[in-house]
Amino acid sequence: MCELYHCVLPLTRVGLYVSCVMSTLAIDLVSDVVCPWCFVGNHRLDRVLAALEIEKPELEVTVHHHPFELMPGTPREGTNVPNMLRKKYGVAPEKMWARVHEAAAESGLALDLSKQPMSYPTMPAHTLARLGRETGVEHAITRALFEAYFQDAKDIADPEVLVAIGTKHGLDAEHVRAFVTDENELTLTRNEAKIWQQHGVTGVPFFVFAEKLAFSGAQTEAVIRQVIDKALALPPS
């Protein structure tokens, strides 16, 4: 079970579901905006895809993001993460952060978890990413959400923070504000998260490649590339 600031999982479940041809690759990534290992995993995926774009410019890659709640029931005002970790594990948060700091540095990601002491409800942020699917910017928005939360210490449950992120990626401010506060849209996002849990996803990040190969955890860039190469070598369904 993936828990906040302690969620590296082994390569597992290689063998999920559906369709890849040589010129396209679909990637599904289940994650949560307040999960540091998800930030690391997303960053590593971006590095691999940047190299792949140079090697295989003809390859069209799409990355779809899916919601997960690492801390269900987080109050709107947020939860103090260092206090929660001390109470739950009885150790200094810095000791638990050391592994993720090291992993981030290895991949060239600037990450200092002491900068963001709070965890906030993430369904509004996931709902913004879902809105971004309509115009093909959900991956860019998800990256911006990670950066806003971890690097800029923003409250990613604040509709105005989400409006600022959305407009930077071409979305209409009023539409974003209405969408991320609409209870029907938030329910749809929660239902999507439940579907992935029903499929057995209990820890994040969780990656699915070409709907056929999957692994959990912030694996190394070498592992990500290896699985992508295997996915590209699979026969079309």
Summary of the structure (lengths in Angstrom):
residues: 237
radius of gyration: 17.3
end to end distance: 31.9
largest distance: 51.3
contacts: 774
relative contact order: 0.23
helix: 51%
strand: 13%
